[in-house]
């Protein structure tokens, strides 16, 4: 079922250190400061680990 206004974002990161570095960037600080101005009222972040991937 679709949730109106729900946006799902999936990203792939090389490792935890790369993800941690991403969260320390200036553009992420700016986004976090401004996301309420765009109507974003909530965000939930989850990390999933995969052992491998392959094209289908």
C-alpha positions as CSV (number, residue, x, y, z in Angstrom):
1,X,0.0,0.0,0.0
2,X,1.3,3.4,-0.9
3,X,1.6,6.1,1.8
4,X,1.0,9.6,0.5
5,X,4.0,11.8,1.0
6,X,6.3,8.8,1.9
7,X,9.7,8.8,0.2
8,X,12.0,5.9,0.5
9,X,15.7,6.4,-0.3
10,X,18.1,3.5,-0.6
11,X,21.8,4.1,-0.8
12,X,24.8,1.7,-1.0
13,X,27.9,2.5,0.9
14,X,31.4,0.9,0.7
15,X,31.6,0.4,4.5
16,X,30.5,2.0,7.8
17,X,33.4,4.4,7.7
18,X,32.2,5.8,4.4
19,X,28.7,6.2,5.7
20,X,29.9,7.9,8.9
21,X,32.0,10.3,6.8
22,X,28.9,11.1,4.7
23,X,27.0,12.2,7.8
24,X,29.8,14.6,8.7
25,X,29.7,16.5,5.4
26,X,28.7,20.1,5.1
27,X,25.8,19.3,2.7
28,X,24.3,16.9,5.2
29,X,24.4,19.5,8.0
30,X,22.7,21.9,5.6
31,X,20.1,19.4,4.7
32,X,19.3,18.6,8.3
33,X,19.0,22.3,9.1
34,X,16.6,22.8,6.2
35,X,14.5,19.6,5.8
36,X,11.6,21.0,7.9
37,X,11.2,23.8,5.4
38,X,10.4,21.2,2.7
39,X,7.6,19.6,4.8
40,X,9.7,16.7,6.1
41,X,8.2,15.9,9.5
42,X,10.0,12.6,10.3
43,X,12.8,10.5,9.1
44,X,13.8,7.0,10.1
45,X,17.2,5.6,9.2
46,X,18.0,2.0,9.1
47,X,21.3,0.2,8.1
48,X,21.2,-3.2,6.5
49,X,24.2,-5.3,5.8
50,X,24.6,-7.7,2.8
51,X,27.3,-10.2,2.3
52,X,27.3,-9.8,-1.4
53,X,25.3,-8.6,-4.4
54,X,25.0,-9.7,-8.1
55,X,23.0,-8.4,-11.0
56,X,19.8,-10.2,-11.9
